[in-house]
Amino acid sequence: MSERNRTNGPWKVALLAGMASYLDAGALISSGLAIGTLFEESMHLGGGTVGGILGVQTLMVAAGAVLGGRSGDRYGRRKVFTLSLILFAAGATVLLAATGPAMVWIGATVIGVAIGADLPASLAMIGEEAPEGMKGKMVALSELLWGTGIVVTSLLGAITADLGALGARILFAHLLVVALVVLVLRMTLGESAEWARARQTAATADRTTADSAGRGRLGPAFRKPVIAAVAATGLYYAAWGVGANTLGQFGSYIFTHLTDHSAATWSLVSLLAIPLGAGTGLILLRVVDTPARDRWFVVGSVLLITAWALPVFLGPTAATLAAAGVLLTASTGLAGETMYKVWSQELVPTLLRATVQGTTFAFNRVVAAGFAFATPALVRHHPTLLFSLVLALAVGASLIGLLWIPRLSKARELDHRPPSPDLRAVDISTEVST
């Protein structure tokens, strides 16, 4: 398709690039259900094999995020999120046609890398193509698409739950169809204009520096003043993510082991909480580009802390765990991953944005995966310790979001700082005002 036929309407970009989050949610839920249950008998997958496949997939998401982030800053957003979708479709095809454990291992690994690579480049594209006054809103839309992916895949999983391997293939067929449709539509998008301008400015200023900054190197990201944004967003997302991953991945396990209720009851609680999360997400869409978002972030942080305080101080009962699930879902619309995505676009210079977000996203996944290894043992033997650790991390994350991140310089403000040898590669890769 010729460049002149490619159009980048802001909402078009927000929707098509934001579908990375839909596919992320859909793939992770489909993998967990298909590999953990539906493929188990026909593919002869033991418990160790299931855990190994899903664990490796999580690590591949982290690896893909680093690779995709660096490549997105070096080669452009469009190339990365196009190639990542092709890779995603290939992984979904392998899982759809899987006849044995080897194909399941390969498909899960490929789809993990693709998910990770797509997210940082796609989110950077959304923020860069959105008009002033709507950047946060369009980035936050991706979180609603993530929630939509959860709902659609969960409902499809419920319908196909009794079909065994056929049900698993239906789940992966759904992902393949969505990926191919989005891929075709993404081909109508042009490159991020902001990235192209920043790259050209860097090249005009100094060819050597341009090559250094444009290659998505990590070095400039770990020097002042960008390092502060890297540390703040990375630590916030990782500290918040441990709790979100614990309840998301192990919610049913925790509920059934610590109460007398079934997994079906926990699924019902989770489904009932989704409309509340969508409601708070819509509130954030209205206020995220205004000063009012700070007040709503406080509300989200209070909900987050309360969610984990209940099982710590009142004990892990059916009531407190259900309340924790509902409050955590509600808080996610106003804080957590949504605000991490928004901050990552606001605080990091253009030519480092995807690199930094890929790095912090990977850090989140690695920390969550490490904590997950100990979660089942803590549930069985030290549940109060488990919830206390998650509560402490939730408090730490909230303090970072309330006290540290508001003090950081926006990416555009770095344009006006006097250049120095250490900052040169950073300064030239800041936003170029339109």
URCOR-V304339 format. One line per field, one symbol per residue. ss: DSSP state (H for helix, E for strand, C for the rest). psi: psi as a letter, one per 40 degrees, with the letter a starting at -180 (. if undefined). burial: 1 if it has 24 or more other ideal C-beta (glycine too) atoms within 12 Angstrom, else 0. Layout:
# URCOR-V304339
ss=???
psi=???
burial=???
This chain:
# URCOR-V304339
ss=CCHHHCCCCHHHHHHHHHHHHHHHHHHHHHHHHHHHHHCCCCCCCCHHHHHHHHHHHHHHHHHHHHHHHHHHHHHCHHHHHHHHHHHHHHHHHHHHCCCCHHHHHHHHHHHHHHHHHHHHHHHHHHHHHCCCCCHHHHHHHHHHHHHHHHHHHHHHHHHHCCCCHHHHHHHHHHHHHHHHHHHHHHCCCCCCHHHHHHHHHHHHHCHHHHHHHHCCCCHHHHCCCHHHHHHHHHHHHHHHHHHHHHHHHHHHHHHHHHCCCCHHHHHHHHHHHHHHHHHHHHHHHHHCCCCHHHHHHHHHHHHHHHHHHHHHHCCCCHHHHHHHHHHHHHHHCCCCHHHHHHHHHHHCCHHHHHHHHHHHHHHHHHHHHHHHHHHHHHHHHCHHHHHHHHHHHHHHHHHHHHHHHHHCCCHHHHHHCCCCCCCHHHHCCCCCCC
psi=hideehighddddddddeedddddddddddddddddddedddefhiddddddddddddddddddddddddddddeiddddedddddddddddddddeheiddddddddddddddddddddddddddddeiiieedddddddddddddddddddddddddedeebddddddddddddddddddddddeeiiihdddddddddddddhdddddddeefidddefiieddddddddddddddddddddddddedddddddeieiiddddddddddddddddddddddddedeidedddddddddddddddeddeddeigiddddddddddddddddeabddddddddddehideedddddddddddddddddddddedddddddgdddddddddddddddddddddddeeiiidddddeihiiddeddddeeiihi.
burial=00000001010111111111111111111111111111110010100001001111111111111111111111111111111111111111111101001011111111111111111111111111110001111111111111111111110110010000101111111111011001101110111111111110110010001101111111011010111111111111111111111111111111101110000001101110110111011011101110001101101111111111111100010101111111111111111111111111111111111111111111111111101100100110001001101110111111011100100111110100000000111111111100
